[in-house]
């Protein structure tokens, strides 16, 4: 997931994957490489500063779902922006 996929109101640091989730593997081709990307929904836990904080309570409002496409780290250099 990239910040460019989220809009200006959220940060990748506000995203959480639920322990029970429904991620689906999808085969994609990037350049000459075929790989598997996971697609599904994550949750936006809310924005807020983590400055000088190691732990933080979750907001009381239920987290909003956000669609995610998770690409393996090794593919980032060939993936480009917002694949």
mmCIF file of the N, C-alpha and C atoms, coordinates in Angstrom:
data_MODEL
# 
_entry.id   MODEL 
# 
loop_
_atom_site.group_PDB 
_atom_site.id 
_atom_site.type_symbol 
_atom_site.label_atom_id 
_atom_site.label_alt_id 
_atom_site.label_comp_id 
_atom_site.label_asym_id 
_atom_site.label_entity_id 
_atom_site.label_seq_id 
_atom_site.pdbx_PDB_ins_code 
_atom_site.Cartn_x 
_atom_site.Cartn_y 
_atom_site.Cartn_z 
_atom_site.occupancy 
_atom_site.B_iso_or_equiv 
_atom_site.pdbx_formal_charge 
_atom_site.auth_seq_id 
_atom_site.auth_comp_id 
_atom_site.auth_asym_id 
_atom_site.auth_atom_id 
_atom_site.pdbx_PDB_model_num 
ATOM 1   N N  . UNK A 1 1  ? 0.840   -1.160  0.000   1.00 0.00 ? 1  UNK A N  1 
ATOM 2   C CA . UNK A 1 1  ? 0.000   0.000   0.000   1.00 0.00 ? 1  UNK A CA 1 
ATOM 3   C C  . UNK A 1 1  ? 0.887   1.225   0.000   1.00 0.00 ? 1  UNK A C  1 
ATOM 4   N N  . UNK A 1 2  ? 0.517   2.208   -0.779  1.00 0.00 ? 2  UNK A N  1 
ATOM 5   C CA . UNK A 1 2  ? 1.279   3.445   -0.865  1.00 0.00 ? 2  UNK A CA 1 
ATOM 6   C C  . UNK A 1 2  ? 0.415   4.615   -0.432  1.00 0.00 ? 2  UNK A C  1 
ATOM 7   N N  . UNK A 1 3  ? 1.046   5.657   0.057   1.00 0.00 ? 3  UNK A N  1 
ATOM 8   C CA . UNK A 1 3  ? 0.316   6.855   0.462   1.00 0.00 ? 3  UNK A CA 1 
ATOM 9   C C  . UNK A 1 3  ? -0.485  7.435   -0.692  1.00 0.00 ? 3  UNK A C  1 
ATOM 10  N N  . UNK A 1 4  ? 0.028   7.315   -1.914  1.00 0.00 ? 4  UNK A N  1 
ATOM 11  C CA . UNK A 1 4  ? -0.661  7.855   -3.082  1.00 0.00 ? 4  UNK A CA 1 
ATOM 12  C C  . UNK A 1 4  ? -2.024  7.195   -3.288  1.00 0.00 ? 4  UNK A C  1 
ATOM 13  N N  . UNK A 1 5  ? -2.204  5.981   -2.782  1.00 0.00 ? 5  UNK A N  1 
ATOM 14  C CA . UNK A 1 5  ? -3.469  5.260   -2.932  1.00 0.00 ? 5  UNK A CA 1 
ATOM 15  C C  . UNK A 1 5  ? -4.518  5.694   -1.916  1.00 0.00 ? 5  UNK A C  1 
ATOM 16  N N  . UNK A 1 6  ? -4.141  6.505   -0.946  1.00 0.00 ? 6  UNK A N  1 
ATOM 17  C CA . UNK A 1 6  ? -5.019  6.776   0.181   1.00 0.00 ? 6  UNK A CA 1 
ATOM 18  C C  . UNK A 1 6  ? -5.676  8.148   0.190   1.00 0.00 ? 6  UNK A C  1 
ATOM 19  N N  . UNK A 1 7  ? -5.214  9.071   -0.610  1.00 0.00 ? 7  UNK A N  1 
ATOM 20  C CA . UNK A 1 7  ? -5.735  10.430  -0.517  1.00 0.00 ? 7  UNK A CA 1 
ATOM 21  C C  . UNK A 1 7  ? -4.958  11.210  0.529   1.00 0.00 ? 7  UNK A C  1 
ATOM 22  N N  . UNK A 1 8  ? -5.321  12.445  0.706   1.00 0.00 ? 8  UNK A N  1 
ATOM 23  C CA . UNK A 1 8  ? -4.522  13.330  1.563   1.00 0.00 ? 8  UNK A CA 1 
ATOM 24  C C  . UNK A 1 8  ? -4.918  13.300  3.036   1.00 0.00 ? 8  UNK A C  1 
ATOM 25  N N  . UNK A 1 9  ? -6.047  12.673  3.386   1.00 0.00 ? 9  UNK A N  1 
ATOM 26  C CA . UNK A 1 9  ? -6.516  12.727  4.767   1.00 0.00 ? 9  UNK A CA 1 
ATOM 27  C C  . UNK A 1 9  ? -5.934  11.649  5.666   1.00 0.00 ? 9  UNK A C  1 
ATOM 28  N N  . UNK A 1 10 ? -5.320  10.628  5.090   1.00 0.00 ? 10 UNK A N  1 
ATOM 29  C CA . UNK A 1 10 ? -4.812  9.519   5.889   1.00 0.00 ? 10 UNK A CA 1 
ATOM 30  C C  . UNK A 1 10 ? -3.357  9.249   5.582   1.00 0.00 ? 10 UNK A C  1 
ATOM 31  N N  . UNK A 1 11 ? -2.749  8.486   6.444   1.00 0.00 ? 11 UNK A N  1 
ATOM 32  C CA . UNK A 1 11 ? -1.358  8.084   6.303   1.00 0.00 ? 11 UNK A CA 1 
ATOM 33  C C  . UNK A 1 11 ? -1.290  6.559   6.355   1.00 0.00 ? 11 UNK A C  1 
ATOM 34  N N  . UNK A 1 12 ? -0.269  5.983   5.751   1.00 0.00 ? 12 UNK A N  1 
ATOM 35  C CA . UNK A 1 12 ? -0.108  4.526   5.842   1.00 0.00 ? 12 UNK A CA 1 
ATOM 36  C C  . UNK A 1 12 ? 0.054   4.089   7.293   1.00 0.00 ? 12 UNK A C  1 
ATOM 37  N N  . UNK A 1 13 ? 0.446   4.993   8.166   1.00 0.00 ? 13 UNK A N  1 
ATOM 38  C CA . UNK A 1 13 ? 0.616   4.675   9.581   1.00 0.00 ? 13 UNK A CA 1 
ATOM 39  C C  . UNK A 1 13 ? -0.722  4.567   10.310  1.00 0.00 ? 13 UNK A C  1 
ATOM 40  N N  . UNK A 1 14 ? -1.814  4.945   9.639   1.00 0.00 ? 14 UNK A N  1 
ATOM 41  C CA . UNK A 1 14 ? -3.155  4.842   10.220  1.00 0.00 ? 14 UNK A CA 1 
ATOM 42  C C  . UNK A 1 14 ? -3.884  3.575   9.786   1.00 0.00 ? 14 UNK A C  1 
ATOM 43  N N  . UNK A 1 15 ? -3.208  2.705   9.042   1.00 0.00 ? 15 UNK A N  1 
ATOM 44  C CA . UNK A 1 15 ? -3.842  1.518   8.481   1.00 0.00 ? 15 UNK A CA 1 
ATOM 45  C C  . UNK A 1 15 ? -3.514  0.290   9.331   1.00 0.00 ? 15 UNK A C  1 
ATOM 46  N N  . UNK A 1 16 ? -4.536  -0.540  9.550   1.00 0.00 ? 16 UNK A N  1 
ATOM 47  C CA . UNK A 1 16 ? -4.348  -1.789  10.296  1.00 0.00 ? 16 UNK A CA 1 
ATOM 48  C C  . UNK A 1 16 ? -5.055  -2.917  9.552   1.00 0.00 ? 16 UNK A C  1 
ATOM 49  N N  . UNK A 1 17 ? -4.425  -4.078  9.557   1.00 0.00 ? 17 UNK A N  1 
ATOM 50  C CA . UNK A 1 17 ? -5.063  -5.281  9.019   1.00 0.00 ? 17 UNK A CA 1 
ATOM 51  C C  . UNK A 1 17 ? -5.733  -6.011  10.178  1.00 0.00 ? 17 UNK A C  1 
ATOM 52  N N  . UNK A 1 18 ? -7.021  -6.317  10.068  1.00 0.00 ? 18 UNK A N  1 
ATOM 53  C CA . UNK A 1 18 ? -7.675  -7.072  11.131  1.00 0.00 ? 18 UNK A CA 1 
ATOM 54  C C  . UNK A 1 18 ? -7.050  -8.458  11.277  1.00 0.00 ? 18 UNK A C  1 
ATOM 55  N N  . UNK A 1 19 ? -7.054  -8.991  12.486  1.00 0.00 ? 19 UNK A N  1 
ATOM 56  C CA . UNK A 1 19 ? -6.514  -10.332 12.725  1.00 0.00 ? 19 UNK A CA 1 
ATOM 57  C C  . UNK A 1 19 ? -7.276  -11.367 11.907  1.00 0.00 ? 19 UNK A C  1 
ATOM 58  N N  . UNK A 1 20 ? -8.574  -11.187 11.783  1.00 0.00 ? 20 UNK A N  1 
ATOM 59  C CA . UNK A 1 20 ? -9.393  -12.035 10.916  1.00 0.00 ? 20 UNK A CA 1 
ATOM 60  C C  . UNK A 1 20 ? -9.720  -11.187 9.699   1.00 0.00 ? 20 UNK A C  1 
ATOM 61  N N  . UNK A 1 21 ? -9.200  -11.595 8.538   1.00 0.00 ? 21 UNK A N  1 
ATOM 62  C CA . UNK A 1 21 ? -9.395  -10.785 7.337   1.00 0.00 ? 21 UNK A CA 1 
ATOM 63  C C  . UNK A 1 21 ? -9.758  -11.668 6.159   1.00 0.00 ? 21 UNK A C  1 
ATOM 64  N N  . UNK A 1 22 ? -10.026 -11.034 5.046   1.00 0.00 ? 22 UNK A N  1 
ATOM 65  C CA . UNK A 1 22 ? -10.445 -11.736 3.846   1.00 0.00 ? 22 UNK A CA 1 
ATOM 66  C C  . UNK A 1 22 ? -9.566  -11.303 2.676   1.00 0.00 ? 22 UNK A C  1 
ATOM 67  N N  . UNK A 1 23 ? -8.247  -11.530 2.809   1.00 0.00 ? 23 UNK A N  1 
ATOM 68  C CA . UNK A 1 23 ? -7.322  -11.178 1.742   1.00 0.00 ? 23 UNK A CA 1 
ATOM 69  C C  . UNK A 1 23 ? -7.316  -12.278 0.682   1.00 0.00 ? 23 UNK A C  1 
ATOM 70  N N  . UNK A 1 24 ? -7.311  -11.861 -0.590  1.00 0.00 ? 24 UNK A N  1 
ATOM 71  C CA . UNK A 1 24 ? -7.334  -12.800 -1.698  1.00 0.00 ? 24 UNK A CA 1 
ATOM 72  C C  . UNK A 1 24 ? -6.061  -12.663 -2.521  1.00 0.00 ? 24 UNK A C  1 
ATOM 73  N N  . UNK A 1 25 ? -5.397  -13.772 -2.848  1.00 0.00 ? 25 UNK A N  1 
ATOM 74  C CA . UNK A 1 25 ? -4.217  -13.697 -3.717  1.00 0.00 ? 25 UNK A CA 1 
ATOM 75  C C  . UNK A 1 25 ? -4.637  -13.453 -5.163  1.00 0.00 ? 25 UNK A C  1 
ATOM 76  N N  . UNK A 1 26 ? -3.904  -12.577 -5.843  1.00 0.00 ? 26 UNK A N  1 
ATOM 77  C CA . UNK A 1 26 ? -4.129  -12.279 -7.261  1.00 0.00 ? 26 UNK A CA 1 
ATOM 78  C C  . UNK A 1 26 ? -2.788  -12.322 -7.973  1.00 0.00 ? 26 UNK A C  1 
ATOM 79  N N  . UNK A 1 27 ? -2.720  -13.041 -9.083  1.00 0.00 ? 27 UNK A N  1 
ATOM 80  C CA . UNK A 1 27 ? -1.508  -13.056 -9.877  1.00 0.00 ? 27 UNK A CA 1 
ATOM 81  C C  . UNK A 1 27 ? -1.470  -11.794 -10.729 1.00 0.00 ? 27 UNK A C  1 
ATOM 82  N N  . UNK A 1 28 ? -0.323  -11.122 -10.726 1.00 0.00 ? 28 UNK A N  1 
ATOM 83  C CA . UNK A 1 28 ? -0.131  -9.926  -11.548 1.00 0.00 ? 28 UNK A CA 1 
ATOM 84  C C  . UNK A 1 28 ? 1.235   -10.034 -12.216 1.00 0.00 ? 28 UNK A C  1 
ATOM 85  N N  . UNK A 1 29 ? 1.417   -9.253  -13.268 1.00 0.00 ? 29 UNK A N  1 
ATOM 86  C CA . UNK A 1 29 ? 2.707   -9.183  -13.946 1.00 0.00 ? 29 UNK A CA 1 
ATOM 87  C C  . UNK A 1 29 ? 3.212   -7.760  -13.861 1.00 0.00 ? 29 UNK A C  1 
ATOM 88  N N  . UNK A 1 30 ? 4.427   -7.611  -13.372 1.00 0.00 ? 30 UNK A N  1 
ATOM 89  C CA . UNK A 1 30 ? 5.091   -6.307  -13.300 1.00 0.00 ? 30 UNK A CA 1 
ATOM 90  C C  . UNK A 1 30 ? 6.394   -6.457  -14.070 1.00 0.00 ? 30 UNK A C  1 
ATOM 91  N N  . UNK A 1 31 ? 6.532   -5.693  -15.129 1.00 0.00 ? 31 UNK A N  1 
ATOM 92  C CA . UNK A 1 31 ? 7.707   -5.857  -15.982 1.00 0.00 ? 31 UNK A CA 1 
ATOM 93  C C  . UNK A 1 31 ? 7.673   -7.259  -16.571 1.00 0.00 ? 31 UNK A C  1 
ATOM 94  N N  . UNK A 1 32 ? 8.718   -8.020  -16.398 1.00 0.00 ? 32 UNK A N  1 
ATOM 95  C CA . UNK A 1 32 ? 8.767   -9.407  -16.855 1.00 0.00 ? 32 UNK A CA 1 
ATOM 96  C C  . UNK A 1 32 ? 8.553   -10.395 -15.718 1.00 0.00 ? 32 UNK A C  1 
ATOM 97  N N  . UNK A 1 33 ? 8.120   -9.898  -14.562 1.00 0.00 ? 33 UNK A N  1 
ATOM 98  C CA . UNK A 1 33 ? 7.979   -10.762 -13.387 1.00 0.00 ? 33 UNK A CA 1 
ATOM 99  C C  . UNK A 1 33 ? 6.517   -11.028 -13.077 1.00 0.00 ? 33 UNK A C  1 
ATOM 100 N N  . UNK A 1 34 ? 6.200   -12.282 -12.847 1.00 0.00 ? 34 UNK A N  1 
ATOM 101 C CA . UNK A 1 34 ? 4.856   -12.667 -12.417 1.00 0.00 ? 34 UNK A CA 1 
ATOM 102 C C  . UNK A 1 34 ? 4.922   -12.905 -10.907 1.00 0.00 ? 34 UNK A C  1 
ATOM 103 N N  . UNK A 1 35 ? 4.002   -12.291 -10.177 1.00 0.00 ? 35 UNK A N  1 
ATOM 104 C CA . UNK A 1 35 ? 4.006   -12.428 -8.729  1.00 0.00 ? 35 UNK A CA 1 
ATOM 105 C C  . UNK A 1 35 ? 2.601   -12.403 -8.184  1.00 0.00 ? 35 UNK A C  1 
ATOM 106 N N  . UNK A 1 36 ? 2.483   -12.635 -6.900  1.00 0.00 ? 36 UNK A N  1 
ATOM 107 C CA . UNK A 1 36 ? 1.182   -12.653 -6.236  1.00 0.00 ? 36 UNK A CA 1 
ATOM 108 C C  . UNK A 1 36 ? 1.040   -11.407 -5.375  1.00 0.00 ? 36 UNK A C  1 
ATOM 109 N N  . UNK A 1 37 ? -0.095  -10.734 -5.539  1.00 0.00 ? 37 UNK A N  1 
ATOM 110 C CA . UNK A 1 37 ? -0.442  -9.574  -4.723  1.00 0.00 ? 37 UNK A CA 1 
ATOM 111 C C  . UNK A 1 37 ? -1.654  -9.983  -3.887  1.00 0.00 ? 37 UNK A C  1 
ATOM 112 N N  . UNK A 1 38 ? -1.729  -9.504  -2.661  1.00 0.00 ? 38 UNK A N  1 
ATOM 113 C CA . UNK A 1 38 ? -2.900  -9.743  -1.822  1.00 0.00 ? 38 UNK A CA 1 
ATOM 114 C C  . UNK A 1 38 ? -3.829  -8.545  -1.907  1.00 0.00 ? 38 UNK A C  1 
ATOM 115 N N  . UNK A 1 39 ? -5.124  -8.812  -2.102  1.00 0.00 ? 39 UNK A N  1 
ATOM 116 C CA . UNK A 1 39 ? -6.122  -7.743  -2.173  1.00 0.00 ? 39 UNK A CA 1 
ATOM 117 C C  . UNK A 1 39 ? -7.208  -8.005  -1.142  1.00 0.00 ? 39 UNK A C  1 
ATOM 118 N N  . UNK A 1 40 ? -7.698  -6.939  -0.552  1.00 0.00 ? 40 UNK A N  1 
ATOM 119 C CA . UNK A 1 40 ? -8.752  -7.063  0.435   1.00 0.00 ? 40 UNK A CA 1 
ATOM 120 C C  . UNK A 1 40 ? -8.998  -5.731  1.111   1.00 0.00 ? 40 UNK A C  1 
ATOM 121 N N  . UNK A 1 41 ? -9.561  -5.781  2.294   1.00 0.00 ? 41 UNK A N  1 
ATOM 122 C CA . UNK A 1 41 ? -9.862  -4.566  3.047   1.00 0.00 ? 41 UNK A CA 1 
ATOM 123 C C  . UNK A 1 41 ? -9.032  -4.504  4.314   1.00 0.00 ? 41 UNK A C  1 
ATOM 124 N N  . UNK A 1 42 ? -8.516  -3.334  4.580   1.00 0.00 ? 42 UNK A N  1 
ATOM 125 C CA . UNK A 1 42 ? -7.859  -3.021  5.846   1.00 0.00 ? 42 UNK A CA 1 
ATOM 126 C C  . UNK A 1 42 ? -8.779  -2.035  6.571   1.00 0.00 ? 42 UNK A C  1 
ATOM 127 N N  . UNK A 1 43 ? -8.320  -1.495  7.648   1.00 0.00 ? 43 UNK A N  1 
ATOM 128 C CA . UNK A 1 43 ? -9.112  -0.513  8.406   1.00 0.00 ? 43 UNK A CA 1 
ATOM 129 C C  . UNK A 1 43 ? -8.279  0.732   8.659   1.00 0.00 ? 43 UNK A C  1 
ATOM 130 N N  . UNK A 1 44 ? -8.939  1.884   8.569   1.00 0.00 ? 44 UNK A N  1 
ATOM 131 C CA . UNK A 1 44 ? -8.287  3.144   8.942   1.00 0.00 ? 44 UNK A CA 1 
ATOM 132 C C  . UNK A 1 44 ? -8.573  3.347   10.418  1.00 0.00 ? 44 UNK A C  1 
ATOM 133 N N  . UNK A 1 45 ? -7.531  3.324   11.223  1.00 0.00 ? 45 UNK A N  1 
ATOM 134 C CA . UNK A 1 45 ? -7.710  3.403   12.677  1.00 0.00 ? 45 UNK A CA 1 
ATOM 135 C C  . UNK A 1 45 ? -7.846  4.827   13.179  1.00 0.00 ? 45 UNK A C  1 
ATOM 136 N N  . UNK A 1 46 ? -7.662  5.789   12.321  1.00 0.00 ? 46 UNK A N  1 
ATOM 137 C CA . UNK A 1 46 ? -7.764  7.187   12.720  1.00 0.00 ? 46 UNK A CA 1 
ATOM 138 C C  . UNK A 1 46 ? -6.409  7.847   12.639  1.00 0.00 ? 46 UNK A C  1 
ATOM 139 N N  . UNK A 1 47 ? -6.439  9.127   12.475  1.00 0.00 ? 47 UNK A N  1 
ATOM 140 C CA . UNK A 1 47 ? -5.150  9.821   12.414  1.00 0.00 ? 47 UNK A CA 1 
ATOM 141 C C  . UNK A 1 47 ? -4.790  10.338  13.794  1.00 0.00 ? 47 UNK A C  1 
ATOM 142 N N  . UNK A 1 48 ? -3.590  10.672  13.940  1.00 0.00 ? 48 UNK A N  1 
ATOM 143 C CA . UNK A 1 48 ? -3.111  11.157  15.224  1.00 0.00 ? 48 UNK A CA 1 
ATOM 144 C C  . UNK A 1 48 ? -1.610  11.048  15.282  1.00 0.00 ? 48 UNK A C  1 
ATOM 145 N N  . UNK A 1 49 ? -1.051  11.814  16.115  1.00 0.00 ? 49 UNK A N  1 
ATOM 146 C CA . UNK A 1 49 ? 0.397   11.852  16.228  1.00 0.00 ? 49 UNK A CA 1 
ATOM 147 C C  . UNK A 1 49 ? 0.901   10.694  17.092  1.00 0.00 ? 49 UNK A C  1 
ATOM 148 N N  . UNK A 1 50 ? 1.958   10.066  16.641  1.00 0.00 ? 50 UNK A N  1 
ATOM 149 C CA . UNK A 1 50 ? 2.647   9.049   17.421  1.00 0.00 ? 50 UNK A CA 1 
ATOM 150 C C  . UNK A 1 50 ? 3.919   9.631   18.023  1.00 0.00 ? 50 UNK A C  1 
ATOM 151 N N  . UNK A 1 51 ? 4.058   10.935  17.966  1.00 0.00 ? 51 UNK A N  1 
ATOM 152 C CA . UNK A 1 51 ? 5.246   11.602  18.477  1.00 0.00 ? 51 UNK A CA 1 
ATOM 153 C C  . UNK A 1 51 ? 5.451   11.261  19.952  1.00 0.00 ? 51 UNK A C  1 
ATOM 154 N N  . UNK A 1 52 ? 6.600   10.697  20.272  1.00 0.00 ? 52 UNK A N  1 
ATOM 155 C CA . UNK A 1 52 ? 6.986   10.326  21.628  1.00 0.00 ? 52 UNK A CA 1 
ATOM 156 C C  . UNK A 1 52 ? 6.027   9.316   22.260  1.00 0.00 ? 52 UNK A C  1 
ATOM 157 N N  . UNK A 1 53 ? 5.398   8.474   21.422  1.00 0.00 ? 53 UNK A N  1 
ATOM 158 C CA . UNK A 1 53 ? 4.488   7.447   21.928  1.00 0.00 ? 53 UNK A CA 1 
ATOM 159 C C  . UNK A 1 53 ? 4.893   6.094   21.384  1.00 0.00 ? 53 UNK A C  1 
ATOM 160 N N  . UNK A 1 54 ? 4.942   5.119   22.265  1.00 0.00 ? 54 UNK A N  1 
ATOM 161 C CA . UNK A 1 54 ? 5.211   3.754   21.835  1.00 0.00 ? 54 UNK A CA 1 
ATOM 162 C C  . UNK A 1 54 ? 3.900   2.994   21.681  1.00 0.00 ? 54 UNK A C  1 
ATOM 163 N N  . UNK A 1 55 ? 2.923   3.311   22.520  1.00 0.00 ? 55 UNK A N  1 
ATOM 164 C CA . UNK A 1 55 ? 1.617   2.677   22.472  1.00 0.00 ? 55 UNK A CA 1 
ATOM 165 C C  . UNK A 1 55 ? 0.557   3.757   22.403  1.00 0.00 ? 55 UNK A C  1 
ATOM 166 N N  . UNK A 1 56 ? -0.600  3.364   21.876  1.00 0.00 ? 56 UNK A N  1 
ATOM 167 C CA . UNK A 1 56 ? -1.681  4.324   21.718  1.00 0.00 ? 56 UNK A CA 1 
ATOM 168 C C  . UNK A 1 56 ? -3.001  3.567   21.711  1.00 0.00 ? 56 UNK A C  1 
ATOM 169 N N  . UNK A 1 57 ? -4.029  4.093   22.369  1.00 0.00 ? 57 UNK A N  1 
ATOM 170 C CA . UNK A 1 57 ? -5.337  3.452   22.366  1.00 0.00 ? 57 UNK A CA 1 
ATOM 171 C C  . UNK A 1 57 ? -6.020  3.686   21.025  1.00 0.00 ? 57 UNK A C  1 
ATOM 172 N N  . UNK A 1 58 ? -6.786  2.684   20.596  1.00 0.00 ? 58 UNK A N  1 
ATOM 173 C CA . UNK A 1 58 ? -7.551  2.834   19.369  1.00 0.00 ? 58 UNK A CA 1 
ATOM 174 C C  . UNK A 1 58 ? -8.733  3.761   19.622  1.00 0.00 ? 58 UNK A C  1 
ATOM 175 N N  . UNK A 1 59 ? -9.168  4.482   18.593  1.00 0.00 ? 59 UNK A N  1 
ATOM 176 C CA . UNK A 1 59 ? -10.346 5.348   18.752  1.00 0.00 ? 59 UNK A CA 1 
ATOM 177 C C  . UNK A 1 59 ? -11.592 4.514   19.058  1.00 0.00 ? 59 UNK A C  1 
ATOM 178 N N  . UNK A 1 60 ? -12.571 5.129   19.709  1.00 0.00 ? 60 UNK A N  1 
ATOM 179 C CA . UNK A 1 60 ? -13.794 4.421   20.060  1.00 0.00 ? 60 UNK A CA 1 
ATOM 180 C C  . UNK A 1 60 ? -14.700 4.202   18.848  1.00 0.00 ? 60 UNK A C  1 
ATOM 181 N N  . UNK A 1 61 ? -14.603 5.071   17.855  1.00 0.00 ? 61 UNK A N  1 
ATOM 182 C CA . UNK A 1 61 ? -15.414 4.906   16.644  1.00 0.00 ? 61 UNK A CA 1 
ATOM 183 C C  . UNK A 1 61 ? -14.931 3.683   15.872  1.00 0.00 ? 61 UNK A C  1 
ATOM 184 N N  . UNK A 1 62 ? -15.851 2.929   15.263  1.00 0.00 ? 62 UNK A N  1 
ATOM 185 C CA . UNK A 1 62 ? -15.415 1.764   14.487  1.00 0.00 ? 62 UNK A CA 1 
ATOM 186 C C  . UNK A 1 62 ? -14.540 2.202   13.312  1.00 0.00 ? 62 UNK A C  1 
ATOM 187 N N  . UNK A 1 63 ? -13.465 1.467   13.060  1.00 0.00 ? 63 UNK A N  1 
ATOM 188 C CA . UNK A 1 63 ? -12.577 1.859   11.973  1.00 0.00 ? 63 UNK A CA 1 
ATOM 189 C C  . UNK A 1 63 ? -13.239 1.677   10.608  1.00 0.00 ? 63 UNK A C  1 
ATOM 190 N N  . UNK A 1 64 ? -12.989 2.618   9.725   1.00 0.00 ? 64 UNK A N  1 
ATOM 191 C CA . UNK A 1 64 ? -13.558 2.579   8.377   1.00 0.00 ? 64 UNK A CA 1 
ATOM 192 C C  . UNK A 1 64 ? -12.745 1.626   7.499   1.00 0.00 ? 64 UNK A C  1 
ATOM 193 N N  . UNK A 1 65 ? -13.425 0.861   6.637   1.00 0.00 ? 65 UNK A N  1 
ATOM 194 C CA . UNK A 1 65 ? -12.684 -0.027  5.735   1.00 0.00 ? 65 UNK A CA 1 
ATOM 195 C C  . UNK A 1 65 ? -12.026 0.765   4.603   1.00 0.00 ? 65 UNK A C  1 
ATOM 196 N N  . UNK A 1 66 ? -10.906 0.255   4.114   1.00 0.00 ? 66 UNK A N  1 
ATOM 197 C CA . UNK A 1 66 ? -10.223 0.839   2.967   1.00 0.00 ? 66 UNK A CA 1 
ATOM 198 C C  . UNK A 1 66 ? -9.657  -0.317  2.132   1.00 0.00 ? 66 UNK A C  1 
ATOM 199 N N  . UNK A 1 67 ? -9.881  -0.302  0.814   1.00 0.00 ? 67 UNK A N  1 
ATOM 200 C CA . UNK A 1 67 ? -9.341  -1.377  -0.004  1.00 0.00 ? 67 UNK A CA 1 
ATOM 201 C C  . UNK A 1 67 ? -7.820  -1.289  -0.086  1.00 0.00 ? 67 UNK A C  1 
ATOM 202 N N  . UNK A 1 68 ? -7.149  -2.445  -0.029  1.00 0.00 ? 68 UNK A N  1 
ATOM 203 C CA . UNK A 1 68 ? -5.688  -2.471  -0.107  1.00 0.00 ? 68 UNK A CA 1 
ATOM 204 C C  . UNK A 1 68 ? -5.239  -3.491  -1.142  1.00 0.00 ? 68 UNK A C  1 
ATOM 205 N N  . UNK A 1 69 ? -4.086  -3.209  -1.738  1.00 0.00 ? 69 UNK A N  1 
ATOM 206 C CA . UNK A 1 69 ? -3.394  -4.126  -2.643  1.00 0.00 ? 69 UNK A CA 1 
ATOM 207 C C  . UNK A 1 69 ? -1.979  -4.225  -2.112  1.00 0.00 ? 69 UNK A C  1 
ATOM 208 N N  . UNK A 1 70 ? -1.618  -5.383  -1.602  1.00 0.00 ? 70 UNK A N  1 
ATOM 209 C CA . UNK A 1 70 ? -0.332  -5.570  -0.944  1.00 0.00 ? 70 UNK A CA 1 
ATOM 210 C C  . UNK A 1 70 ? 0.630   -6.296  -1.881  1.00 0.00 ? 70 UNK A C  1 
ATOM 211 N N  . UNK A 1 71 ? 1.727   -5.619  -2.209  1.00 0.00 ? 71 UNK A N  1 
ATOM 212 C CA . UNK A 1 71 ? 2.734   -6.142  -3.127  1.00 0.00 ? 71 UNK A CA 1 
ATOM 213 C C  . UNK A 1 71 ? 3.957   -6.533  -2.313  1.00 0.00 ? 71 UNK A C  1 
ATOM 214 N N  . UNK A 1 72 ? 4.579   -7.685  -2.607  1.00 0.00 ? 72 UNK A N  1 
ATOM 215 C CA . UNK A 1 72 ? 5.776   -8.083  -1.869  1.00 0.00 ? 72 UNK A CA 1 
ATOM 216 C C  . UNK A 1 72 ? 6.865   -7.008  -1.927  1.00 0.00 ? 72 UNK A C  1 
ATOM 217 N N  . UNK A 1 73 ? 7.560   -6.868  -0.840  1.00 0.00 ? 73 UNK A N  1 
ATOM 218 C CA . UNK A 1 73 ? 8.598   -5.848  -0.712  1.00 0.00 ? 73 UNK A CA 1 
ATOM 219 C C  . UNK A 1 73 ? 9.631   -5.932  -1.835  1.00 0.00 ? 73 UNK A C  1 
ATOM 220 N N  . UNK A 1 74 ? 10.030  -7.144  -2.211  1.00 0.00 ? 74 UNK A N  1 
ATOM 221 C CA . UNK A 1 74 ? 11.063  -7.291  -3.242  1.00 0.00 ? 74 UNK A CA 1 
ATOM 222 C C  . UNK A 1 74 ? 10.620  -6.728  -4.591  1.00 0.00 ? 74 UNK A C  1 
ATOM 223 N N  . UNK A 1 75 ? 9.320   -6.553  -4.808  1.00 0.00 ? 75 UNK A N  1 
ATOM 224 C CA . UNK A 1 75 ? 8.812   -6.058  -6.090  1.00 0.00 ? 75 UNK A CA 1 
ATOM 225 C C  . UNK A 1 75 ? 8.693   -4.537  -6.138  1.00 0.00 ? 75 UNK A C  1 
ATOM 226 N N  . UNK A 1 76 ? 8.894   -3.850  -5.039  1.00 0.00 ? 76 UNK A N  1 
ATOM 227 C CA . UNK A 1 76 ? 8.734   -2.396  -5.029  1.00 0.00 ? 76 UNK A CA 1 
ATOM 228 C C  . UNK A 1 76 ? 9.571   -1.679  -6.072  1.00 0.00 ? 76 UNK A C  1 
ATOM 229 N N  . UNK A 1 77 ? 10.844  -2.025  -6.256  1.00 0.00 ? 77 UNK A N  1 
ATOM 230 C CA . UNK A 1 77 ? 11.643  -1.274  -7.239  1.00 0.00 ? 77 UNK A CA 1 
ATOM 231 C C  . UNK A 1 77 ? 11.105  -1.385  -8.671  1.00 0.00 ? 77 UNK A C  1 
ATOM 232 N N  . UNK A 1 78 ? 10.467  -2.508  -9.007  1.00 0.00 ? 78 UNK A N  1 
ATOM 233 C CA . UNK A 1 78 ? 9.964   -2.660  -10.365 1.00 0.00 ? 78 UNK A CA 1 
ATOM 234 C C  . UNK A 1 78 ? 8.504   -2.270  -10.502 1.00 0.00 ? 78 UNK A C  1 
ATOM 235 N N  . UNK A 1 79 ? 7.824   -2.065  -9.359  1.00 0.00 ? 79 UNK A N  1 
ATOM 236 C CA . UNK A 1 79 ? 6.384   -1.821  -9.378  1.00 0.00 ? 79 UNK A CA 1 
ATOM 237 C C  . UNK A 1 79 ? 6.032   -0.398  -9.798  1.00 0.00 ? 79 UNK A C  1 
ATOM 238 N N  . UNK A 1 80 ? 6.846   0.568   -9.453  1.00 0.00 ? 80 UNK A N  1 
ATOM 239 C CA . UNK A 1 80 ? 6.490   1.946   -9.743  1.00 0.00 ? 80 UNK A CA 1 
ATOM 240 C C  . UNK A 1 80 ? 5.447   2.433   -8.757  1.00 0.00 ? 80 UNK A C  1 
ATOM 241 N N  . UNK A 1 81 ? 4.789   3.546   -9.089  1.00 0.00 ? 81 UNK A N  1 
ATOM 242 C CA . UNK A 1 81 ? 3.789   4.130   -8.187  1.00 0.00 ? 81 UNK A CA 1 
ATOM 243 C C  . UNK A 1 81 ? 2.404   3.573   -8.446  1.00 0.00 ? 81 UNK A C  1 
ATOM 244 N N  . UNK A 1 82 ? 1.694   3.334   -7.371  1.00 0.00 ? 82 UNK A N  1 
ATOM 245 C CA . UNK A 1 82 ? 0.273   2.993   -7.389  1.00 0.00 ? 82 UNK A CA 1 
ATOM 246 C C  . UNK A 1 82 ? -0.082  1.915   -8.400  1.00 0.00 ? 82 UNK A C  1 
ATOM 247 N N  . UNK A 1 83 ? 0.462   0.717   -8.210  1.00 0.00 ? 83 UNK A N  1 
ATOM 248 C CA . UNK A 1 83 ? 0.149   -0.368  -9.136  1.00 0.00 ? 83 UNK A CA 1 
ATOM 249 C C  . UNK A 1 83 ? -1.197  -0.970  -8.830  1.00 0.00 ? 83 UNK A C  1 
# 
